Amino acid sequence: MALLQFGDEGARRIERVYATPDVVRQREQVLELLQPAVGEEILDVGSGPGFLLRSIAEAVGPAGSARGLEPSAAMNAMAQARCADVAWVGLDEGNAEALPYSAASFDAVVSTQVYEYVADVLGALVEVRRVLRPGGRVVVLDTDWDSVVWHATDRERHRRVMAAWEEHLVDARLPRTLPGLLERAGFRVVERRLIPVFNPVYDEDTYSAGTIDTIGAFVTGRHGLTDDDVARWAADLRSRGTDYLFSLNRYCFVATATGEPP
Ligand SMILES: C[S@@+](CC[C@H](N)C(=O)[O-])C[C@H]1O[C@@H](n2cnc3c(N)ncnc32)[C@H](O)[C@@H]1O
């Protein structure tokens, strides 16, 4: 089954959602954990629309560099536009499983909401270990999709929608195994943080409201869900008023490169 595609339309939807205050707050926390310092060379794996890349570039300044790696040309075009005035940002087209960089090229690597789409996560983390300098650090954030609470009237229809949505990625529960995978890849996990998204009222400018269309487009035709099923599911959530409730958990791990790469 095809994973979520980040073509022109998909990338634009993600960009809109990633500009909401929910995701702005998430990026602030990731930056707090990453602690990009002036002069550092930092890689963002799966840099997407480039919001985090731009913030990293502003933190490291012209004495450093912020490099984004991304397989989607549509995403890279957005990141390019977002960072056009920052000469020390570089963007490459490529895959997390085979980083196109020499060993010991970066002081830090960050990757948010990416490894859940990657087939060989251990191999991809070994790649991160390879391109990090001794003592370098990695910050990884992913979602556990079992953590979603969403107030839908028809719970059976909602269960089908969410089951179909799980097919948009490779591992819907990656945070459970990430610390162990990091250790096996030659890292020591030094910090773990829960970063929840909480939308207690319906508001267009939130992560959950913005994600309804992305989920709807993906699940239509899967698990027997018709256009009508999906339209009703979306209309129900949008009409909950004061009964609206959404929450989801993201998990962020900070790890340092220890000893020799495996
Ligand atoms: C949900 S978006 C997150 C984008 C960005 N990291 C952020 O948090 O704003 C997932 C991104 O991962 C990228 N991606 C998917 N599979 C990948 C892979 N195998 N290697 C690198 N990036 C990948 C997608 O193209 C997309 O840009």
The ligand as a Gaussian input file, in Angstrom:
#p B3LYP/6-31G(d) Opt

LIG

0 1
 C        5.389000      14.796000       8.192000
 S        6.625000      15.502000       7.166000
 C        7.739000      16.280000       8.345000
 C        8.592000      17.378000       7.722000
 C        9.587000      18.078000       8.664000
 N       10.536000      17.169000       9.235000
 C        8.870000      18.824000       9.749000
 O        8.744000      18.324000      10.877000
 O        8.414000      19.946000       9.478000
 C        7.514000      14.045000       6.718000
 C        8.663000      14.341000       5.793000
 O        9.499000      13.189000       5.715000
 C        9.922000      13.065000       4.399000
 N       10.329000      11.662000       4.194000
 C        9.526000      10.601000       4.009000
 N       10.273000       9.486000       3.820000
 C       11.581000       9.859000       3.919000
 C       12.817000       9.190000       3.812000
 N       12.870000       7.878000       3.560000
 N       13.969000       9.908000       3.948000
 C       13.918000      11.230000       4.207000
 N       12.762000      11.929000       4.311000
 C       11.609000      11.262000       4.166000
 C        8.728000      13.481000       3.570000
 O        9.049000      13.795000       2.241000
 C        8.232000      14.675000       4.375000
 O        8.823000      15.869000       3.983000

